[in-house]
Amino acid sequence: MDGEGDHVHLLMNYPPKGSASSLVKSQKGASSYVLLGRRPRIGKCYWNNALWSPFYFAASCGGVALDVIKRYIEQQATPL
């Protein structure tokens, strides 16, 4: 995981039969709960009463070496 001030990049592995939308929804819910517990001031950054926006982008990376994707993510600025 890494990202920038207004978004994050996550490299995740999930089963081909899994649903990207359910994976993203559970990750957003769990991370919001953990972040709010660890950094209560983050509640001031909520977007319409939610830490994360309802939008997301997911892409497969089957044709690219995993190390290339990992390096790209690691080179992003660390979010707040």
N, C-alpha and C positions, 0 to 999 in steps of 0.2 A: 504494500500500500504506500502511496505517496500522492502528491497532488499539488494544488495551488490554493490561494485564498478562497476561491469560489467553487472549487470542485475537487474531487479525489479520483485517483486511479486505483483500481483494485484488480489484481490478477487472481482469478478464481478458477478452480476446476470443479465442474459439477457433471453429473451423469447426462449423457446425450438425451435421455428421455425426460430429464428434469425441465422445469419451466424457469426461464430466466426471470420472468416477472415475479414469481413467488420467491425466488432466491434473493432478488433485489429488495423486495418488500420485507423479508425477514431480516436481512442485513441492516436495512435502514432502521427498523424498529429496535433491534437489539443494540445497535451502536448509539442510537439516540438515548436510550435508557442508560447505558454505561457512561456516555459522555456527560450527560446531565448530572449523574451521580458524582463523577470525578471533578467536574468543572461547572458548578452551579451558574456561574456568570454566563455560560453559553446559552442559557435560556433567553437572554436578551437578543440573541441572534436568530431566534426562531422566525421562520417564514410562514406566515398565516397559521400560527400555532403549531408549526411542525419544524423540526430542525432541518430536515431534508425536503427539497421540493419534490413534487410527485413525479418528476421526469427523470429519466435515466437513458443512457446509451449503452448498449451491449453489442459486442462483436466477437466473432470467433477468430482464432488466430492459427488455424490448422496448418497454413502454408509457411509460417514464419518460425524460425528457431526460438524456443522458449527463452534462451539467454538474451536474445535481441529484445524481446518484450520486457524482460526483467530490467535490463539496462535502461530502456526508455523510461520505465516507471521510476526507477531509482534516481534518474537525473532530473525529475520534476522537483520544484520547490516544495518543501514540507508545509502542509496546511497548518493553520493555527492550532 
